[in-house]
Amino acid sequence: MNTEHDIEVGADGSVQTRFNADDSPAEEAVYAVAALKGVEPTDLNPLYNLIDPDAVDALFEGPLDGGENPVVLMFTMAECRVALRSDRTLSVHHTDETS
């Protein structure tokens, strides 16, 4: 468990959590992947090598409700599938795909 970001790995071996409007979704994704992999975030390949963290954060700026046109951003990081949603949920699952 990452106590600074309060991220726990579930019994099914995945992470399901929420991020606040003040949080960086990109940063939360990195911490969630690290929690699932059981490593420190600095042990991972930097997110900017995979996707633009500023663009990720901009996508989820402002009020989001996940209403009629929900936003879902999915990408693979460190053999994990990451999904950020406009209802401010974040899920991470292991995958066989290598990034």
Secondary structure, DSSP 8 states (H G I E B T S, - for coil): -BTTTTB-B-TTS-EEEE--TTS-HHHHHHHHHHHHHTS-GGGS--GGGTS-HHHHHHHT-S-----SS--EEEEEETTEEEEEETTSEEEEEE-S---
